[in-house]
């Protein structure tokens, strides 16, 4: 099964990114720290080519810190500058500005060597939907400049934003690629909320999540829901969780849709714990 979701405004955004790329000095690419590779748009990688990148692992407060550190090292080994960011931590925002200024200084040094006056550094910020782009921009600008929403696809146009007089940032809409060749990538992006919840069956997404957690984070499942993981039947897990969380229909029957919603919200909010779904094979 190939999962496809490619709204028309994303195709337009892709063209605009290609056109505006020559106007910027470097690109700030946002990925979700829980899915650093799955949330990297391969279509954008082709467009960017050799352009210098600052890779920012967003929502690091929700991700497994040890694995996040591995991913930061991985991206830097590929020749990028990388860091993890929790937008609610001022020190993380300041570190991001510092890294951007370092990149920009190199650009202006080259201009100076050619006798050209320095100018404000220009960067383009890109990422897939719901990766936290608008929230980050608002933190960087220290005011509300970008519309924020918890659903993918909120930003639909490009805009230039001045960041504290240090550099100019070109905001772009979140862009997905036309289809996910690997079904697992689609499920991971559905789990984190980067594709609309209506694209896939919610219960299928949650079954995928529960099986992943059993394999990689069994203790978190046991602690949060009191599951007996020696029981292999996923339906039984739903029954246990549904009853514990009061997701019941008339007659005491478990409402599986409500139960799925509860589990997904627990994961997305971090109540389940700090979880990373993409793993480096080291």
N, C-alpha and C positions, 0 to 999 in steps of 0.2 A: 504494500500500500504506500503510495506517495502522497504526502500531505502538502496541499497547495493553498496559499493565501497570499495574494499580491494585489492589493487595492490600487486603483488607477493613479492616485496621487503619489504612490511609491515609484512607479515607472517614470513619472515626471521628475521626481526628486533625484533619481539616479542620473538622468540627463543633466540636471542642474549641477550636481556634484562634479560631473565630468567637466562642465563649462567653467565652474568657479575654482577648480583646483589650482589653476595657474596663478590665481590672485593671492594665494596664501603661502606662507613660509613653511608651515608644517601642519600636520593633522593630529588632533586629539581624538583617539578612537576609544570609545567606551565599550567595555564588555561587562557582563554580569560575573562577579567573582565566583558564583556558584556553578556557572557554565561558561568558562572563559573561551573555550573553542567553539562550542555549540552556538554561542551568541556572537561569534565573529562571522560577519557576512562575507562569504567567499567571493561574491560578485564585486563587493567594494574593494577587496584585496587586489583584484585584477585592475580595477580603475586606478587605485593609488600607485601601483607600480613601485618605484624607488623613492617615493616621497617619504621624508622623515616622519616617524610616528611617535607620539607619546601615548602609550597604551595605559588606560586607567581601568583598574578592576573595581567596578562599582559594587555597592551593597556588601562590602567586605565584612560588615558586622553580622551578616547572615551566613557567611561562608566559613568553612573549616580553616582556621588560621594557618595551620601547618601546610596545607595544600595550597593555599593562596600564596604563601611564600615561594613554594616550588614554581608556581605559574609566573610570578614576577620574574624569577630567575630565568625561566624558559623564554619569556618575551625579550628579555635583555640579551640573552645569548643569540637571539635572532637579529640583533642589531638595533632594537628599539630602546627607548627609555620607558620604563614601566614603574607603576606604583599602585598600591591598593588604597581605596578611599571609602571612608564612611562620611557621608555628606553632613552628618550631625557633629562631626569632630572638627573644630576650627583648625587644629594643627594639620589635619589632612588637607584642608582647603589651602592653607598657607604653603604646604609642601608642593601641592600641584601648581600653584602660581609661581613658586620658586623654580620648579622644573621647566615650566613654560618660558620663564624669563631667561633661563640658561640657554635654552634652544634658540630663543630670539636673539640673544646677545651674539651668538655665533653668526647669525645672518647679518646683523648690523656691522660686525667686525669685517666681514667680507665686503660690505658696501664701502666702509671707511677706507679699506685698502685700495679701492678703485676711485677714491675721491668723491664718493656719493654720500650725501648727508643721510644720517640714520632717520628712520621713520618708525611709526608705531608698528609693532609686530602683528601679523595677521595669522590667525589659525582657524582651521575649520574643525568643528566638532561633529563627529558622526557616531552612529550606533544604531542597533536595532530598536524596535519599539519597546517602551516600558523598561528601559535599562537605567533610567534615572537622569536622563540628559537635562530636562527642563529644571529639575530640582537643583542639579549641580550648577547650572548657569545662574540661577537665582542666588545661590550661595556665593559664587564667584563675583557677581556684580553687586552683591550685598543689598539687593532690592529685588522686587518682583518684575522681571523682564520677560520671562517665558511662561507660557501657560502650562500648568501642571495638572496631570491627571493620573489615576491609577489604572487606566485602561490604555492598551496599545493604540498608537495612531493619533495622539492628541495634537502634536505639532505637525502642521500641514504646509508650512511655507518657510523659506529661508529668511533670516534677518541678521544684520550686523549688530553686535552688542559690545560696548566698550567695557573693559574689565579694569576698574580702578586706575585708569590712565596708563596701565602697563602694556596692554595689548588689546587688539580687536578680535572678536570671536564671531565667526560665521556659524550661526545655528542652522541645522538642517533637520528635516523630518526623519523619524526612524524609518529605516529601509530594510525590508526583508527581501529574500531572494525568491524567485517564482515557485520553486518546489524543493522540498527536502528529500534528497535521494535516500538518506538513512532515516528510517522510521524513528529510531531512538532520538535523533536530534529534534524531530518534531515534538516528541513527547516531553523532552526536557524543556523545550521552550514553552510548551503549554503549561508545564508544571510551574515555571517561574512567572508565567503571565505575559510572555512576550508575544504570543499569538492569542487571539480572542478565545474566550472559553467556549464559544459556540462552534468553533471550527472542529473540535474533536469531542467525542463523548466524554463527559466529565468522569464517569466511573472508570473508563479505560485509562484515563490519565492518572487517576488515583491508584488503580491497581499497579500500574507501572511504578509509581512512586513508592508504594508499600513494599514491592518486591525489591526495589533498589535499596530501601532502608533496611530491610531484613538482611541483605547481603553485606552492606557497608556500615550501617549504624544500628545494629539490633538493640543495643542498650537504650538508645533514645526511644525506640518504639515501645520497649518494655516499660520504661519509666513513665512515659506520657500516657499510655493507654492500658497498661497492665496486660499486654498480650502474652499468650503462651505461644512462642514462635516454633515450638515443636509441632504445633498444629499447622499443616501445610495448606489447608483450605482457606483461600483469601476471603470467601464469603463469611466464614466464621469470624475472621478478624473484623469485617464490617459489622457483624452482629454485636460483637463485644464492644466495639467503639461506639456504635450507634446507641446502645443501651446505656453506656456510661455517660454519654453526652446528651441524652434525652432526645435523640433524633427518632421519634416514634410517631407512627400513624395510629389511627383508631384501632383499638384492640391490642395495643402494645407491639404492633409489627414495626420492625426497623425500617425507617425511610432511608433508602440507600443514597438517594440524591442529596438529601440534607447531610448525611454522614460524609459523603464525598466532599461536600462544600466545607465542612468543619475541618477535615484532614488537610485540605488544600490551604485553607486560611491559616491553620496552625503552622504549616510549612512556610508559607510566604511571609508570615509575620515574625518568624524566628522562634515561635513558642515550642516548636519541636526540637530546637537546638541549631547549632551552626553546622550546616551541611553543604558539601560541594559534590556536584553530580559528575563533573568532568574530571577524570584522573589522568595524570601523566604516567606513562609506562616507563618507570625508572628501575 
